[in-house]
Amino acid sequence: MDRQHHDRETTTAIEPLDIVWSTPTVQAFRDLFATTGWELPDEARMRAALAGSFAVACAYVGAQLVAIVRVISDGAMYAWINDVIVRPEYRRRGIGSALMQEVLRFLAMRGIGAVGLFCAQGQEGFYARLGFRPRPATAPGMFLGPDLSPVGTRQELPSHGLAP
Ligand SMILES: CC(C)(COP(=O)(O)OP(=O)(O)OC[C@H]1O[C@@H](n2cnc3c(N)ncnc32)[C@H](O)[C@@H]1OP(=O)(O)O)[C@@H](O)C(=O)NCCC(=O)NCCS
């Protein structure tokens, strides 16, 4: 089977979908990531990103990785959700919502109450149904780094001169 397991593994059967807490192979992650149009980081960086994740929730149909959500966290107060991806042919079937609900339950069980993410254009409703709200104008989110939008839709951001 094209996946590795670790001690945080639990499985929820949503016929015929399996939600699994385990780090996928870097190749499976790259294949899924490549379906998004986001710039694909190099393999070593993606391997390190998987290894450094607080938790990785995956959905499989058989042996194929069809969806992923990565969680970055201090394990106590804050979490950041990254790489919410469902394979194009499996979208609009509730898989993304199911995976996100598992992730939010996982965080709530650990008392991690402050959860942030970037919302791609057009996905506001998806996240709003899960309870996410835009930051208020009095305390907006801010970001330092490259525009992470799909290639071809990016806006030039001012450089901070500290790019790795
Ligand atoms: C965003 C993403 C993860 C959503 O995954 P998904 O599995 O399609 O999500 P869901 O099926 O739970 O919900 C998506 C939509 O399908 C609808 N839907 C869910 N089940 C459905 C069904 N059986 N029939 C028809 N529509 C359905 C939902 O109501 C939702 O509607 P919306 O477009 O108004 O939000 C997916 O589109 C994706 O991978 N996009 C590319 C990467 C990306 O942009 N990620 C988000 C970064 S912020």
The ligand as a Tripos MOL2 file, in Angstrom:
@<TRIPOS>MOLECULE
LIG
   48    50     1     0     0
SMALL
NO_CHARGES

@<TRIPOS>ATOM
      1 C1        -11.0640   23.4010   -2.1510 C.3       1 LIG1
      2 C2        -11.1540   21.9030   -2.2700 C.3       1 LIG1
      3 C3        -10.1690   21.2630   -1.3060 C.3       1 LIG1
      4 C4        -12.5710   21.4640   -1.8960 C.3       1 LIG1
      5 O1        -12.6140   20.0400   -1.8950 O.3       1 LIG1
      6 P1        -13.9610   19.2590   -2.2100 P.3       1 LIG1
      7 O2        -13.7660   17.8470   -1.8790 O.co2     1 LIG1
      8 O3        -14.4350   19.5750   -3.5820 O.co2     1 LIG1
      9 O4        -14.9230   19.9310   -1.1510 O.3       1 LIG1
     10 P2        -16.4510   19.5530   -0.8570 P.3       1 LIG1
     11 O5        -16.9500   18.5570   -1.8550 O.co2     1 LIG1
     12 O6        -16.5530   19.1970    0.5610 O.co2     1 LIG1
     13 O7        -17.1430   20.9560   -1.0820 O.3       1 LIG1
     14 C5        -16.9200   21.6910   -2.2750 C.3       1 LIG1
     15 C6        -18.2460   22.1000   -2.8760 C.3       1 LIG1
     16 O8        -18.9360   20.9600   -3.3560 O.3       1 LIG1
     17 C7        -20.2480   20.9320   -2.8040 C.3       1 LIG1
     18 N1        -20.6190   19.5320   -2.6760 N.ar      1 LIG1
     19 C8        -20.2690   18.6830   -1.6960 C.ar      1 LIG1
     20 N2        -20.8130   17.4780   -1.9120 N.ar      1 LIG1
     21 C9        -21.4840   17.5780   -3.0810 C.ar      1 LIG1
     22 C10       -22.2320   16.6650   -3.8540 C.ar      1 LIG1
     23 N3        -22.3990   15.4050   -3.4580 N.pl3     1 LIG1
     24 N4        -22.7600   17.1000   -5.0150 N.ar      1 LIG1
     25 C11       -22.5800   18.3720   -5.4210 C.ar      1 LIG1
     26 N5        -21.8810   19.2990   -4.7210 N.ar      1 LIG1
     27 C12       -21.3410   18.8920   -3.5770 C.ar      1 LIG1
     28 C13       -20.1120   21.6550   -1.5140 C.3       1 LIG1
     29 O9        -21.3500   22.1600   -1.0680 O.3       1 LIG1
     30 C14       -19.1590   22.7520   -1.8820 C.3       1 LIG1
     31 O10       -19.8430   23.8110   -2.5200 O.3       1 LIG1
     32 P3        -19.1920   25.2690   -2.7380 P.3       1 LIG1
     33 O11       -18.5050   25.2250   -4.0530 O.co2     1 LIG1
     34 O12       -20.3630   26.1720   -2.7180 O.co2     1 LIG1
     35 O13       -18.2300   25.5190   -1.6040 O.co2     1 LIG1
     36 C15       -10.8920   21.4400   -3.7180 C.3       1 LIG1
     37 O14       -11.7180   22.1790   -4.5870 O.3       1 LIG1
     38 C16        -9.4390   21.6210   -4.1580 C.2       1 LIG1
     39 O15        -8.6020   20.7460   -3.9370 O.2       1 LIG1
     40 N6         -9.1430   22.7450   -4.8310 N.am      1 LIG1
     41 C17        -7.7810   22.9840   -5.3600 C.3       1 LIG1
     42 C18        -6.8260   23.3330   -4.2380 C.3       1 LIG1
     43 C19        -7.3450   24.4970   -3.4330 C.2       1 LIG1
     44 O16        -7.6870   25.5490   -3.9530 O.2       1 LIG1
     45 N7         -7.3720   24.2750   -2.1020 N.am      1 LIG1
     46 C20        -7.8440   25.2840   -1.1890 C.3       1 LIG1
     47 C21        -6.7510   26.2240   -0.8760 C.3       1 LIG1
     48 S1         -7.3620   27.5270    0.1510 S.3       1 LIG1
@<TRIPOS>BOND
     1     1     2 1
     2     2     3 1
     3     2     4 1
     4     2    36 1
     5     4     5 1
     6     5     6 1
     7     6     7 2
     8     6     8 1
     9     6     9 1
    10     9    10 1
    11    10    11 2
    12    10    12 1
    13    10    13 1
    14    13    14 1
    15    14    15 1
    16    15    16 1
    17    15    30 1
    18    16    17 1
    19    17    18 1
    20    17    28 1
    21    18    19 ar
    22    18    27 ar
    23    19    20 ar
    24    20    21 ar
    25    21    22 ar
    26    21    27 ar
    27    22    23 1
    28    22    24 ar
    29    24    25 ar
    30    25    26 ar
    31    26    27 ar
    32    28    29 1
    33    28    30 1
    34    30    31 1
    35    31    32 1
    36    32    33 2
    37    32    34 1
    38    32    35 1
    39    36    37 1
    40    36    38 1
    41    38    39 2
    42    38    40 1
    43    40    41 1
    44    41    42 1
    45    42    43 1
    46    43    44 2
    47    43    45 1
    48    45    46 1
    49    46    47 1
    50    47    48 1
@<TRIPOS>SUBSTRUCTURE
     1 LIG1         1 GROUP 0 **** ****
